[in-house]
């Protein structure tokens, strides 16, 4: 669950969402992301570190550059987890608690 919490925290920032939106077009280097969002290199570096650490983005070294892309497996896992959380299930946490409110 901690990994999913890190993913959700990483998604809680406007700039990181914009970076993911840019990466939806395909693999990019940090300089292209920096130019596209008009952010400084330290700001991009900070956000990329969080996105990579969470597993949402993968960095691939190419010489002195790093090319970034979306980690589709992490996205798939997150979508499945949100579906699990938001649908009724037999072993739901609510079934383990006494029903206090009755209609």
N, C-alpha and C positions, 0 to 999 in steps of 0.2 A: 504494500500500500504506500510506503514512503516514496517509491519511485513515481507513482501516480500523483502524489501530492507535489513533488518537485515539478512535474510536467504542468500541473494546473497553476502552480505559482509562476512558472515561466511564462504562461499564457496571460498572466495578469498585468501585462505592461503593453501600452500602445505601440511603442517602438518595436518590441519583439513580435507583435502581431503583424506590423507592417513588414518586418523582415521576412516572416513566414509567407506573407502575401507575395513578396518579391521572389522568394525561392520557389513558389508554386509554378513559376515560368521555367524553372530548371536550375541547374548548378550555376553558382556565381561565386566570384571572389569577393573578399571583403571590400576591396576598392570600388567595385561596381555597386555594392549595397550602400556604401558610404556616399557615393555620388548620387544615387537614386533617391536617398532619403535626406540628403543634405545634413548629415551628422558628422561629427568629428571622428577621427580614427580611434581615440580612446573610448568614446561612447560606443562605437560599433564593436570594439574589442570586448568591452564589458558585457554587452548584450549577447554576443556570439558565445562567450564563455558560459553564460547561463543556459543558452539554448543547447549547446553541446553537452554540458553537464547533465541536463535534464533528459537528454536522449532524443529531443525533438529534431535536432540537426546533427548531421555528420560532417566533419571536416576532413578533407583529403589533401594532403600536402602535394604540391606540384612545384618543385623547385623552391624558390623563396616565397611562393604564394600558397595560400590555402583556399581550396574551392569548397564551398558549402552546399549541402543539399538537404532536403527534408528526409527524415528517417520515417519511411512509410510504415514500418512495423510498429513504431511507437504511436503513430497516429491511429493505426488500426486497433491497437490495444486500448488506447484511450476511448475510442468510439464504442468499442465493445463494453468497456467498463461503465461508461455513462449509460449505455443501454441497460446493463445489468442493474445499476443503481436506480434507474427511473421506471423499472417495470416490476410488477408484483411477482413475488417468488415464494415458494413454500417455506424456505428457511429464513425469511425476512426477519430483521431485528425486531420489528413491531410485534411479531408473533411470540417473542420471548418476554414481552412486557405485559403486565396486567392492563386491561382496557379500563381506563379511568372515565373517559367520556363516552357516554352512550347516547345515541340519538333517540 
